[in-house]
């Protein structure tokens, strides 16, 4: 059997907080107004108390509220599969396992944190939410959760993805969300970017700025973020916690854990519970895979920067290409972010994880191979992980060694057929990041004295 | 917990053949060339020996080959869920359970028989397959299975669905299939229909004719059908067999089993194992739901008719609206078939099952409600079942009684956002079938003396 289930009664009842186990100190967030370390209260204009508490918590286990567990149980535990057909097609001695998050509402792991975030906003009395979305996986998940809990929501969708993925805005609209292509004229943050380049494809950094601005202006409105922050990655650890139990049930433990990384949430979600073992002495490689066109961890600088183009978010110590960096219009819209989760960045800086890049043509090549063998069309974001897995599995043949690889198949690609069409028709372009653009965007780093 | 898993080791190892238990005699198929009862050999031009044997078998249990089981185990057992959020939204005392087939490759139950059919063709030495597809769920599933087993395939896709669901042809192309909008100029069957009406939206009956014609002409090419025939419904019984075990594991048994019906395969798949219990004395209602625009079971005639417009298929005793009936261009393309599975038809004729119609506006209304509450966007076909379930659950409130309802959520609607857009924008039209059209198409019934 390829499929390794977990009994629903064995679903994790708590999230795992890696902050409790880090063998180094995290640098504080900086308040962009005062340029001093951010205080919990500084976040209260956009986040509810429970999420602020989780953002700064160092408690190892944080209980999942019953109402959230109930919703998660609609699609969790998700299956773990041994990719036997892919192994066979590659001819590799490696054992490849994948955790499949694509059966969640809206088709990706993003629902794991969307339901938690909307729940905490609901119990704090918030009526409206704003957010950004790249590929649309996050926006769709927020729309679903907001509909369930009876909140309204406005979603700033990066313009290039809005055009590339029309079914995504249909999904959000179907769930009652107000979807606005970003940059838009509805915010100062959007107008400022349009003034410089009216034809910009947009970026996650710009859309975040628009959503934060809209949230700050209304007392009953909060902002939700789909990645980057500690509390978001915390909610995603159900992925790795389940995978640990499932691997154990078949007597396996990964040598290597692989996931794509845009803001870091699906990588953190699967890797953090395993990194706890690594911190405690277990041998393990954890690899984040990012697009060649937006190589934050591999080519960025580890320094303080804003999370958004409009400089409204807290300033965070992270790998960054500069807040003004606009990545090329690749199809993996979820990975077009100039920065990276501070936690993932610090793990990288301290040598606990590794990072790799993948080219667009390569990720679709291996994504197609995965679809043909395993029967699941992967999201372009997840294809980054798949391409790295396949490269490692092929190395195993050359080197005549075996290896157990676990990766996070973070979402399905049912919304991404225009991208697959472009690949099949040979119309897909590879993009490199532009050193000149990065040099420019790096010139605008905030000056933090700490 | 809403989710009721089945341990992969408890997956059914055999299909259930209802032919062993029918309390009445089935009428034989008729050979359209000789107008005499069809002999097994008559089918050998388009089907492999194993499928012909299954088509006429009266053996109760037919073992699933290991290679097929291996593939099924990529997505099976599928989850059974209690629709607690939907129950709450309706305010009903009814207990609603659904079997979710949308996690299969290509997003619907069709893969269950696609892998079996392609496997049997492969071991019979067949190199190429032809088939028709309405909504595209069947064509996508065949493309996936053919790619896996290394066969080529040509898929005649009903023209209106080809236009309504562009991502479906992308899916099939991605899996290496040759997709042709039907009616086409590539076959006599297609040319004949185009000669009468060049602007026809097409129909499953026409596409079947094209695919059969293409298969007959080549010795190494066979035809595969996604519904209607006994062997197809046989392969789908894994759905009901799993559901029985899952219901039993939580101490439940359905009062009513509901599924949509186009050709009858997802209805038969979930209902047949339960109908075995009914034949053996258990109380149970089994309800097939069909579109108001193509009401085969509810308004059709139980008589001998062709399965296709071109009169190439065997003549079958079934409920039919006449082979030349072209249903209106509704979004549930999988239900636009003039006929109905002979087995399902005979069960209807003999009072063992019931049938209902649903209007397009109603099915999207309840489909949206289902998505909002259960987090799964249902395929328009499955929305027919959902609308019937909701009506029954609302009746329970009026009548102050409880009821346990099980339905088959046969596929997801990730390919159907243009339809949901039309509903959200108030642009969806309801269609009735045309009595005049049916009278015309009924005039062409074959004359069978038996």
Interface residues (C-beta under 8 A of the other chain):
Chain A: X1 X2 X3 X4 X5 X7 X8 X9 X70 X71 X73 X74 X75 X76 X81 X84 X85 X103 X104 X105 X106 X107 X111 X144 X147 X148 X166 X167 X170 X171 X173 X174 X175 X368 X371 X372 X373 X374 X375 X376 X377 X412 X414 X415 X417 X418 X420 X421 X424
Chain B: X1 X2 X3 X4 X5 X7 X8 X9 X70 X71 X73 X74 X75 X76 X81 X84 X85 X103 X104 X105 X106 X107 X111 X144 X147 X148 X166 X167 X170 X171 X173 X174 X175 X176 X368 X371 X372 X373 X374 X375 X376 X377 X412 X414 X415 X417 X418 X420 X421 X424
